[in-house]
């Protein structure tokens, strides 16, 4: 019953149907201004009420003096006022029986005893009123389903996906959202929870492990208040969903940083690593690594296989890829004799080298030959994943947009017709903006391939690291 109640409370916040922004303002360089403009431009699907006794109108919308003057009690209140002004508003929230409050301001536990006292008072008011708190010291919630926006996040994707991300850091929650959008990762929600005074990593893990919209859970973690509770929440989440965690605060300097950032204690690296292993959690480091692994999991699933078939136009690419694969603990096994024989029939011209890595030879390979070679390579039963390396500017110079489209179609056909996992490494070697005109081409190809279940990476190193971690 307690778990059901917690799920309903969190769901009422993340999928709120009405919203009030207390501290809304048009004045620049204030949280209330950033969040108000972000949320209004993102287009929340329910009513949005702006509250500020010093404002009459913001962006053509009326501004109310306080929560009690609103025409209805909002589900969710975003509190964009300084810490010392928060308590009176929280008293109104308690009296009105709102469902949830997001507290953006810093100045609580992370700054010392006086801030900790304010945090305890906020919790006491939440318990009295029966509402739950996200924060304080956070950026809030991004949810494409009801169009809740992070601070700041008006440029986030409007598409709903199946990846949830929870983060003690507001900045990293925004970085993951934006990089995820560029990589083609769609989210069920992102929650920046800051100090986690009330709803913290444990409660959010329990929620997303039960959320039917969420298949993969990612997280940035500095520390936790209750190690035993977190372990049980993480173990349950790892049993229900695929979980990816980026844990900081393992070294002395980073532990000091996390304490001053969100008031969290980091803990021993060995303890955290052991916990992640027990809970079937994939551990990553950094925004790029987090997003790269989420991309692999989204399209290839957990444990897609370690046996790679590396392909490209050039022997050097294959040799470099082989070194990277070995460094990541991946395998590049010899081709089966039947596969090799069929490929020799297809690539029967000077320059091609049939093997694994597979060198398709001359860069002027006709598209029908390329398509046939990729299909025969994909049918090799001794490998799990076909990884193709393509230099965009080089290929575009030879084949143009139409040729690149045809090559993408060939890789999609391989994925669709053979069931083989396919990964494309797509990049430009130009430095200094010389190939900016190709940016639109790259984006178009990436969107096309992602829609067909082929993840696209900007380098072989990032692709192979993501595949190694997806197999963890």
Order of alpha helices (4+ residues) and beta strands (2+ residues): alpha-beta-alpha-beta-beta-beta-beta-alpha-beta-alpha-beta-beta-beta-alpha-beta-alpha-beta-alpha-beta-alpha-alpha-beta-alpha-beta-alpha-alpha-beta-alpha-beta-alpha-beta-alpha-beta-alpha
